[in-house]
Amino acid sequence: MSHPKIVYKGRGGEVDFTKPPLLYVTNSFADSEISISSEISSDGIGTYISQFQYVKNEFKISVVIWGDVTSVLNELSVIFMNDIRHNSPGKLYVNDTYINCYITASTKTNWNRYHEAVTVEFKIYAPTPLWILEKTYSFFNGVSSQNEDGFSFPISLPTHFASKVRPYIIEEPLYFDLLAKISFFGPAVNPTIWIDGRQFSVTGELLTGERIEIDQLTKSVVKITASGETINMFNSRLKSPSMFTALIFESGLVEYNRSFPIEIITYERLVEPIWK
């Protein structure tokens, strides 16, 4: 197994733990823990498991910082504290998977006498102890990927949209039911799709260059205009059944009238990062 790529992305910036002046040493991301709740069987023989709970939400990463140590430490502190101050977790990526978390503490050892190197162990807290792997599915039929003015996204559509007529399928998750972000791209009126027979719909009109995003992870529905303005569409969503409960996977079939482009980003939740 090669050394993982480890990057923290927060409100105040990014930190690459595997790039100078940081020299990655070790981490505890491979650790996982499942708590078991059990009760005595009714016949008094043995127990039965009533619940599994994923409880590993604290991790550590150690690095050596070289060079202008004090400046680097000050910069890291600003980035990490920005997320804590706003009560908004950053994303810690290990290769292609990430966990929403905060950097809550650091322990510094092995300072050299000229402060040109120091070993730092960072403590990481994840409110939800699951790693996320995002997969993107983009479906596009019969609509130009660029408008007459030739503007770039969000006016036009992402260049990776597929245009071939074929069944639209999303992949089966490894462990848990999927969460997803579903985007409708204009022009469209009352855009609607079905995933495994379950309806996702928003009442309203989308013009060319506009999109609606239904995000199950953040439980939000917004419209993004061509100018980048965000409009809350929460009350225009299909309310029953709820669009925010996880996708119970059957065949992964996506159905709609194919008159407008859609994009589905699935959030696959894992108990450990995916190693390479």
MITILO-236653 format. One record per residue (C-alpha): residue in three letters; chain; x negated, y negated, z negated. Coordinates in Angstrom, 1 decimal. Each point is the difference from the previous one (the first is absolute). Layout:
<recs>
(ala, A, (X, Y, Z))
...
</recs>
This chain:
<recs>
(met, A, (0.0, 0.0, 0.0))
(ser, A, (-1.5, -3.3, 1.0))
(his, A, (0.1, -3.1, -2.2))
(pro, A, (3.5, -1.6, 0.1))
(lys, A, (0.7, -3.5, 1.3))
(ile, A, (1.3, -1.9, -3.0))
(val, A, (1.5, -3.4, 0.4))
(tyr, A, (2.2, -2.2, -2.3))
(lys, A, (2.4, -2.4, 1.7))
(gly, A, (1.6, -2.7, -2.2))
(arg, A, (1.6, -3.4, 0.2))
(gly, A, (-3.4, -1.7, -0.4))
(gly, A, (-2.0, 2.1, 2.4))
(glu, A, (-1.6, 3.4, 0.7))
(val, A, (-2.7, 1.9, -1.8))
(asp, A, (-1.9, 2.8, 1.8))
(phe, A, (-1.5, 2.2, -2.7))
(thr, A, (-2.1, 1.8, 2.6))
(lys, A, (-1.7, -3.0, 1.6))
(pro, A, (-2.9, -2.2, -1.2))
(pro, A, (-0.5, -1.7, -2.4))
(leu, A, (2.1, 2.8, -1.6))
(leu, A, (-1.5, 3.5, -0.1))
(tyr, A, (2.7, 2.6, -0.6))
(val, A, (-1.0, 2.6, -2.6))
(thr, A, (3.0, 2.1, -1.1))
(asn, A, (3.7, 0.0, -0.6))
(ser, A, (2.8, 1.9, -1.8))
(phe, A, (2.6, -0.1, 2.9))
(ala, A, (-0.1, 3.7, 0.4))
(asp, A, (1.4, 0.5, -3.5))
(ser, A, (3.7, 0.7, -0.2))
(glu, A, (2.3, 1.1, -2.8))
(ile, A, (3.6, 1.3, -0.1))
(ser, A, (1.9, 0.0, -3.2))
(ile, A, (2.4, 2.8, -0.7))
(ser, A, (3.2, -0.3, -2.0))
(ser, A, (1.3, 3.4, -1.1))
(glu, A, (2.7, 1.4, -2.2))
(ile, A, (0.5, 3.4, -1.7))
(ser, A, (2.1, 2.4, 2.1))
(ser, A, (3.5, 0.7, -1.3))
(asp, A, (-1.0, 3.6, -0.7))
(gly, A, (-2.9, -1.1, -2.1))
(ile, A, (-2.5, 1.6, 2.3))
(gly, A, (-2.5, -2.4, 1.5))
(thr, A, (0.8, -3.4, 1.4))
(tyr, A, (1.3, -1.7, 3.1))
(ile, A, (-1.3, -3.1, 1.6))
(ser, A, (2.4, -2.9, 0.0))
(gln, A, (-2.2, -2.7, 1.6))
(phe, A, (-3.4, -0.7, 1.6))
(gln, A, (-1.4, -3.5, -0.4))
(tyr, A, (-3.0, -1.5, 1.7))
(val, A, (-1.9, -1.8, -2.7))
(lys, A, (-3.5, -0.7, 1.3))
(asn, A, (0.1, -3.8, 0.4))
(glu, A, (-3.5, -1.1, -1.3))
(phe, A, (-3.1, 0.4, 2.1))
(lys, A, (-3.6, -1.2, 0.0))
(ile, A, (-2.6, -1.0, 2.6))
(ser, A, (-3.6, -0.7, -0.6))
(val, A, (-2.3, -2.1, 2.2))
(val, A, (-3.4, -1.6, -0.2))
(ile, A, (-0.1, -3.7, 1.0))
(trp, A, (-3.2, -1.3, 1.5))
(gly, A, (-1.2, -3.5, 0.7))
(asp, A, (1.8, -3.1, -1.3))
(val, A, (1.8, 2.0, -2.7))
(thr, A, (1.6, -2.8, -1.9))
(ser, A, (1.6, -1.5, 3.2))
(val, A, (1.3, 3.3, 1.1))
(leu, A, (1.5, 0.7, -3.4))
(asn, A, (1.7, -3.4, -0.1))
(glu, A, (1.4, 0.6, 3.5))
(leu, A, (1.4, 3.5, -1.0))
(ser, A, (1.5, -1.4, -3.1))
(val, A, (2.0, -2.6, 1.9))
(ile, A, (1.3, 2.5, 2.5))
(phe, A, (1.1, 2.5, -2.6))
(met, A, (1.5, -2.5, -2.4))
(asn, A, (2.0, -1.6, 2.8))
(asp, A, (2.1, 3.1, 0.2))
(ile, A, (0.4, 0.3, -3.7))
(arg, A, (1.0, -3.7, -0.4))
(his, A, (2.7, 0.4, 2.7))
(asn, A, (1.1, 3.4, -1.4))
(ser, A, (-0.4, 1.4, 3.6))
(pro, A, (-2.2, 3.1, 0.4))
(gly, A, (-2.6, 0.2, 2.7))
(lys, A, (-0.6, 3.1, 2.2))
(leu, A, (-3.0, 2.2, -0.7))
(tyr, A, (-0.8, 2.0, 3.2))
(val, A, (-1.9, 3.3, -0.1))
(asn, A, (-0.5, 0.7, 3.7))
(asp, A, (3.5, -0.2, 1.5))
(thr, A, (2.0, 0.3, -3.2))
(tyr, A, (0.6, -2.7, -2.6))
(ile, A, (1.5, -0.5, -3.4))
(asn, A, (1.6, -3.2, -1.4))
(cys, A, (-2.0, -1.0, -3.0))
(tyr, A, (-1.8, -2.5, -2.2))
(ile, A, (-3.7, -0.3, -0.9))
(thr, A, (0.4, -0.4, -3.7))
(ala, A, (-3.4, 0.3, -1.6))
(ser, A, (-3.7, 0.2, 0.8))
(thr, A, (-3.0, 1.3, -2.0))
(lys, A, (-3.5, -1.2, 0.9))
(thr, A, (-3.2, 1.9, -0.8))
(asn, A, (-3.6, 0.2, 1.2))
(trp, A, (-0.5, -3.7, 0.6))
(asn, A, (-3.5, -0.5, 1.1))
(arg, A, (-2.0, -2.8, -1.6))
(tyr, A, (0.4, -2.4, 3.0))
(his, A, (3.8, 0.8, 0.4))
(glu, A, (-0.7, 1.3, 3.5))
(ala, A, (1.8, 3.2, -0.5))
(val, A, (2.8, 1.4, -2.3))
(thr, A, (2.1, 3.1, -0.2))
(val, A, (3.7, -0.7, -0.3))
(glu, A, (2.8, 2.4, -0.8))
(phe, A, (3.5, -1.4, 0.9))
(lys, A, (3.1, 1.3, -1.6))
(ile, A, (3.1, 0.3, 2.3))
(tyr, A, (3.6, 0.2, -1.1))
(ala, A, (2.7, 1.2, 2.4))
(pro, A, (3.6, -0.6, -1.2))
(thr, A, (1.3, 2.7, 2.4))
(pro, A, (-2.5, 2.8, 0.0))
(leu, A, (0.3, 1.1, 3.6))
(trp, A, (-2.2, -0.6, 3.0))
(ile, A, (1.6, -1.1, 3.3))
(leu, A, (-0.7, 0.9, 3.5))
(glu, A, (1.7, -2.1, 2.7))
(lys, A, (0.9, 1.3, 3.4))
(thr, A, (1.4, -2.2, 2.7))
(tyr, A, (2.6, 1.1, 2.6))
(ser, A, (0.8, -2.5, 2.8))
(phe, A, (2.8, 0.6, 2.5))
(phe, A, (0.7, -2.3, 2.9))
(asn, A, (2.3, 0.4, 3.0))
(gly, A, (0.9, -2.4, 2.8))
(val, A, (-1.2, -3.2, -1.6))
(ser, A, (-3.0, -2.0, 1.1))
(ser, A, (-2.9, -0.1, -2.5))
(gln, A, (-0.6, -3.7, 0.7))
(asn, A, (2.4, -2.9, 0.6))
(glu, A, (-0.1, -2.5, 2.8))
(asp, A, (-2.1, -2.4, -1.9))
(gly, A, (-2.7, 2.6, -0.7))
(phe, A, (-0.2, -0.6, -3.7))
(ser, A, (-1.7, 2.6, -2.2))
(phe, A, (1.6, 1.8, -2.9))
(pro, A, (2.3, -0.7, -1.8))
(ile, A, (1.5, -1.6, 3.2))
(ser, A, (-0.9, 3.1, 2.0))
(leu, A, (-0.1, 3.6, -1.0))
(pro, A, (-2.9, 2.0, -1.2))
(thr, A, (-1.9, 1.6, 2.9))
(his, A, (0.2, 3.5, -1.4))
(phe, A, (3.7, 0.4, 0.6))
(ala, A, (0.9, 3.2, 1.9))
(ser, A, (2.3, -0.1, 3.0))
(lys, A, (0.4, 3.7, 1.0))
(val, A, (3.5, 1.6, -0.4))
(arg, A, (-0.5, 2.8, -2.5))
(pro, A, (1.5, 1.1, -3.4))
(tyr, A, (-1.0, -2.5, -2.7))
(ile, A, (-1.5, 2.0, -2.9))
(ile, A, (-1.7, -0.9, -3.3))
(glu, A, (-2.3, 2.5, -1.7))
(glu, A, (0.9, 2.0, -3.0))
(pro, A, (-1.6, -1.1, -3.3))
(leu, A, (-2.4, 2.2, -2.0))
(tyr, A, (1.6, -0.5, -3.4))
(phe, A, (2.6, -2.6, -0.7))
(asp, A, (3.0, -1.4, 1.9))
(leu, A, (-1.1, -2.9, 2.2))
(leu, A, (0.4, -3.7, -0.5))
(ala, A, (-0.2, -2.2, 3.1))
(lys, A, (0.0, -3.4, 1.4))
(ile, A, (2.3, -0.3, 3.0))
(ser, A, (-0.3, -2.9, 2.5))
(phe, A, (2.5, -1.0, 2.7))
(phe, A, (-1.3, -2.3, 2.8))
(gly, A, (2.2, -2.4, 1.9))
(pro, A, (2.0, -0.6, 2.1))
(ala, A, (2.6, 2.1, -1.9))
(val, A, (3.4, -0.4, -1.6))
(asn, A, (0.8, 1.9, -3.2))
(pro, A, (-3.0, 2.3, 0.4))
(thr, A, (0.6, 3.6, -1.2))
(ile, A, (-2.0, 3.2, 0.0))
(trp, A, (0.5, 3.5, -1.6))
(ile, A, (-2.8, 2.1, -1.6))
(asp, A, (1.1, 3.6, -0.5))
(gly, A, (3.6, -1.3, 0.3))
(arg, A, (-0.4, -2.7, -2.6))
(gln, A, (0.9, -3.5, 1.1))
(phe, A, (-2.1, -3.1, -0.3))
(ser, A, (1.8, -3.2, 1.2))
(val, A, (-0.2, -3.7, -0.4))
(thr, A, (2.8, -2.4, 1.1))
(gly, A, (-1.3, -2.9, 2.0))
(glu, A, (-1.6, -1.1, 3.2))
(leu, A, (-3.7, 0.2, 1.0))
(leu, A, (-1.3, -2.2, 2.7))
(thr, A, (-3.1, 0.7, 2.1))
(gly, A, (-3.1, -0.2, -2.2))
(glu, A, (1.9, 0.7, -3.2))
(arg, A, (0.1, 3.1, -2.2))
(ile, A, (1.8, 1.4, -3.0))
(glu, A, (-2.0, 2.0, -2.6))
(ile, A, (1.7, 2.5, -2.4))
(asp, A, (-2.6, 0.9, -2.6))
(gln, A, (0.9, 2.9, -2.4))
(leu, A, (-3.2, -0.5, -2.0))
(thr, A, (0.8, -3.6, -0.9))
(lys, A, (3.8, 0.4, 0.3))
(ser, A, (0.2, -3.0, 2.3))
(val, A, (1.7, -1.0, 3.3))
(val, A, (-1.4, -3.0, 1.9))
(lys, A, (0.1, -1.6, 3.4))
(ile, A, (-3.2, -1.4, 1.4))
(thr, A, (0.6, -2.7, 2.6))
(ala, A, (-2.2, -0.8, 3.0))
(ser, A, (-1.6, -2.8, -1.9))
(gly, A, (-0.8, 2.3, -2.9))
(glu, A, (2.7, -1.3, -2.4))
(thr, A, (1.4, 2.7, -2.4))
(ile, A, (3.7, 0.2, -0.5))
(asn, A, (1.6, 2.2, -2.7))
(met, A, (2.5, 2.4, 1.5))
(phe, A, (0.5, 2.2, -3.1))
(asn, A, (3.8, -0.7, -0.1))
(ser, A, (0.3, 0.8, 3.7))
(arg, A, (-1.2, 3.6, -0.4))
(leu, A, (2.1, 3.2, 0.1))
(lys, A, (0.8, 0.4, -3.7))
(ser, A, (1.4, 3.5, -0.2))
(pro, A, (-1.7, 2.3, 0.1))
(ser, A, (-3.0, -1.9, -1.4))
(met, A, (-2.8, -0.5, 2.6))
(phe, A, (-2.6, -0.1, -2.8))
(thr, A, (0.1, 3.6, -1.2))
(ala, A, (-2.8, 2.3, 1.3))
(leu, A, (0.4, 1.8, 3.3))
(ile, A, (0.9, 3.7, -0.7))
(phe, A, (-1.8, 1.6, 2.9))
(glu, A, (1.8, 2.5, 2.2))
(ser, A, (-1.1, -0.2, 3.7))
(gly, A, (-1.4, -3.5, 0.0))
(leu, A, (2.2, -0.9, 3.0))
(val, A, (0.4, -3.8, 0.6))
(glu, A, (3.1, -0.9, 2.1))
(tyr, A, (1.3, -3.3, 1.4))
(asn, A, (1.2, -1.5, 3.3))
(arg, A, (-3.6, -0.9, 1.0))
(ser, A, (1.0, -3.5, 1.1))
(phe, A, (-2.6, -1.7, -2.2))
(pro, A, (-3.4, 0.9, -1.4))
(ile, A, (-0.4, 1.4, -3.5))
(glu, A, (-3.0, 0.8, -2.2))
(ile, A, (0.0, 2.3, -3.0))
(ile, A, (-2.8, 0.0, -2.5))
(thr, A, (0.3, 3.0, -2.4))
(tyr, A, (-1.6, -0.1, -3.5))
(glu, A, (-1.1, 3.5, -0.8))
(arg, A, (-0.6, 0.3, -3.7))
(leu, A, (-2.9, 2.2, -1.2))
(val, A, (-1.5, 1.1, -3.4))
(glu, A, (-3.5, -0.5, 1.3))
(pro, A, (-1.7, -2.0, 2.8))
(ile, A, (-0.7, 1.8, 3.3))
(trp, A, (-3.7, 0.8, 0.1))
(lys, A, (-2.1, 0.3, 3.1))
</recs>
